[in-house]
Amino acid sequence: MTFQDHLRALAERAISSIPAGEAEDIYVISFFIDNERDDPRQPTLTIGYNTEAQFRHTIANASDEPEARWNYAFWLQNELTVIGDLTRDPDGAAARHRWISELGLWYAEPTHPEDWIATVRPTAALIEANFNQACVHLARDLHNDGVIKSVIGKPVPVILHELEYYEGIARRTEAANPPGLADDFTTWVRVG
């Protein structure tokens, strides 16, 4: 199974596991992208969601309503799945390793600090860019194939994010969703 196939299978299973009673209150799906052990060779995708009830519950703790609605810090922090995690998804971690190797981007841990700057930093950036694109394609496919709408009952944006928000997050989120669906989020990122 390719890494992209693995991403798709686990994402579909995770989204399909959302209880029907909870689904109707969901307004956003979270694609949280991180590096396990801060290792750029080990990107992971954590899929979760947030609900209108959680949004209303956290408004008083946020600086304003848009922050409570769009800042991951105020969300449920649920983990439907963590794809590529060495412990929770060893098959995905192995598929990710093969994928990065096939891209010609796998590298050995550097022994000298100058190797980090000359070799590892640019290679790590390429791994990140490829992983982000794989997640954009995954979200777009889940929309196009009707997976999200069939489970949630309506189209909701998939937010591709990290713990910090910046222009790249807005661009990836726009690319991952049907036109206009994530406009409230991307406006918040760009204005914030």
C-alpha positions in Angstrom: 0.0 0.0 0.0 1.4 3.4 -0.9 1.6 6.1 1.7 -1.1 8.1 0.0 -3.4 5.1 0.0 -2.7 4.6 3.7 -3.5 8.3 4.4 -6.8 7.9 2.6 -7.8 4.6 4.2 -7.1 5.9 7.8 -8.7 9.3 7.2 -11.8 7.7 5.7 -12.1 5.3 8.6 -11.5 8.1 11.2 -14.1 10.4 9.7 -16.6 7.6 9.3 -16.2 6.8 13.0 -17.8 10.1 14.1 -21.0 9.4 15.9 -24.1 10.6 14.1 -25.3 12.6 17.1 -22.0 14.5 17.2 -21.7 14.9 13.4 -24.5 17.5 13.1 -22.7 19.9 15.5 -19.3 19.8 13.7 -18.3 22.9 11.8 -14.7 22.1 11.0 -12.4 19.1 10.5 -8.8 19.5 11.8 -5.8 18.2 9.9 -3.1 18.9 12.5 0.4 18.4 11.0 3.3 17.9 13.3 6.7 16.1 13.4 7.0 13.2 15.8 10.0 13.7 18.1 10.6 17.0 16.3 12.1 14.9 13.5 11.3 16.4 10.0 11.6 12.9 8.6 8.6 11.8 10.7 5.6 14.1 9.8 2.3 13.0 11.2 -1.3 13.9 10.5 -3.8 14.0 13.4 -7.4 14.2 12.4 -10.0 15.6 14.7 -12.9 18.1 14.6 -14.6 20.9 16.6 -18.2 21.5 17.4 -20.5 24.5 17.8 -21.0 23.4 21.4 -17.2 23.5 22.1 -17.0 26.9 20.3 -19.8 28.4 22.5 -18.2 26.9 25.6 -14.8 28.6 24.9 -15.9 32.0 23.8 -15.4 33.5 27.3 -11.8 32.2 27.4 -10.8 33.7 24.0 -9.9 37.2 23.1 -12.9 37.2 20.6 -15.3 34.9 18.9 -13.2 34.3 15.8 -10.3 33.1 18.0 -12.5 30.7 19.9 -13.9 29.4 16.6 -10.6 29.0 14.6 -7.7 28.7 17.1 -6.9 25.0 17.6 -6.0 25.8 21.3 -9.7 26.2 22.0 -10.9 23.1 20.1 -11.8 19.7 21.5 -8.3 18.3 20.9 -9.8 14.9 19.9 -7.7 12.5 18.0 -9.7 10.3 15.6 -6.4 9.0 14.3 -2.8 9.9 14.2 -1.4 8.8 10.8 2.3 8.0 10.6 2.8 7.8 14.4 5.5 5.3 15.2 3.5 3.8 18.1 -0.1 4.2 17.1 0.3 3.7 13.3 3.5 1.6 12.7 2.3 0.5 9.3 1.8 4.2 8.4 5.2 5.1 9.8 6.8 2.4 7.6 4.8 3.5 4.5 5.9 7.1 5.2 9.6 6.1 5.4 9.3 4.2 2.1 7.6 7.2 0.5 10.2 9.7 1.7 12.9 7.3 0.6 11.3 6.9 -2.9 11.2 10.7 -3.1 15.0 10.6 -2.5 14.7 12.7 0.6 15.5 10.3 3.4 18.8 11.3 5.2 20.9 10.0 8.0 21.2 12.0 11.2 24.0 14.6 10.7 27.1 14.3 12.7 28.3 17.8 12.2 26.3 21.1 12.8 27.4 22.4 9.3 25.7 19.4 7.7 22.4 20.4 9.3 22.6 23.8 7.6 23.9 22.6 4.2 22.0 19.4 3.7 19.3 18.6 6.3 17.5 22.0 6.4 16.7 22.1 2.7 15.8 18.4 2.6 13.6 18.7 5.6 11.8 21.6 3.9 11.2 19.4 0.9 9.8 16.6 3.1 7.5 19.1 4.7 6.3 20.5 1.4 5.6 17.0 0.0 3.7 15.9 3.2 1.7 19.1 3.2 0.7 18.5 -0.5 -0.2 14.9 0.3 -2.6 16.3 3.0 -4.0 18.9 0.7 -4.8 16.2 -1.9 -6.3 14.0 0.8 -8.7 16.7 2.0 -9.6 17.6 -1.5 -10.3 14.0 -2.4 -12.4 13.5 0.8 -14.5 16.5 -0.3 -14.7 15.5 -4.0 -15.7 11.9 -3.2 -18.4 13.1 -0.8 -16.9 11.4 2.3 -17.1 14.5 4.5 -20.6 15.5 3.4 -22.0 12.0 3.8 -20.7 11.7 7.4 -21.2 15.3 8.6 -24.4 15.9 6.6 -23.0 19.1 5.1 -19.7 20.4 3.7 -17.4 21.7 6.4 -13.9 23.0 5.9 -10.8 20.9 6.5 -8.2 23.1 8.2 -4.6 22.1 7.5 -2.7 23.6 10.4 0.1 23.5 12.9 0.2 25.1 16.3 1.0 28.5 14.8 -0.9 30.2 12.0 0.6 32.0 9.0 0.1 32.6 5.3 1.1 29.1 4.2 -1.6 27.6 6.5 -4.2 29.8 4.8 -3.0 28.9 1.3 -2.9 25.1 2.0 -6.4 25.3 3.6 -7.8 27.1 0.6 -6.3 24.5 -1.8 -7.7 21.7 0.3 -11.3 22.9 0.2 -14.0 23.8 -2.3 -13.8 27.5 -3.2 -15.1 29.7 -0.4 -15.7 27.0 2.1 -12.7 28.0 4.4 -12.9 31.8 3.8 -13.8 32.6 7.4 -10.8 30.7 8.6 -8.4 32.1 6.1 -9.6 35.7 6.7 -9.0 35.2 10.4 -5.4 33.9 9.8 -4.6 36.8 7.5 -6.2 39.5 9.6 -5.0 38.1 12.9 
